[in-house]
Every structure is written in C-alpha cells, then in structure tokens.
Amino acid sequence: MKTTTIFTKEFLGNFNHLIFITKLNKGWEQEWEILLDDNGKAFLMLADAVAFVREKKWAWGLGLADFEQARRGNAQWDNL
C-alpha cells in the first residue's frame, strides 16, 4: 500500500472534490484525512469512496465527506 501522496498540480486542482475520512471519536469534526485507494490515488466521488470502504470492511464508525461537508464538520456515517 502506498502511504504518501504527491501533491501534483492535478491533485491540487481537484482538492475541492476530494473525499475525506474521519473516525467516530472525540474531535472527529476536526480530524480529517484524504481517503486514498490501495495505490495512493485520491477519491473524487463519494459513491466510489463508500464502495471502497465497504469492500475493505474497515472498522465501524467511519465518516466520509466531500470538501464542503468536512469544512462544516459534517460527514456521512456508515455502519459497516
């Protein structure tokens, strides 16, 4: 799994479209990470991000958000 992201011009140009992830815990509204696939590529579509997280069967209590949702401290929660 790739663990770093190169901030290319294309990546930064899509920043407002990236999908972010947070974990349900104290302070989740302020602790966001960019969701990356297994190859280190960022998600731009929320539906694709949800499918990826469900496929990986990650832990319960994950929130996904687009840029505007994350900025407002809002997420779509999924009970896997």
Buried (B, 14 or more C-beta within 10 A) or exposed (E): EEEEEEEEEEBEEEEEEBBBBBBEEEEBBEEBEBBBBEEEEBBEEBEEBBEBBEEEEBEEBBBBBBBEBBEEEEBBEBEE
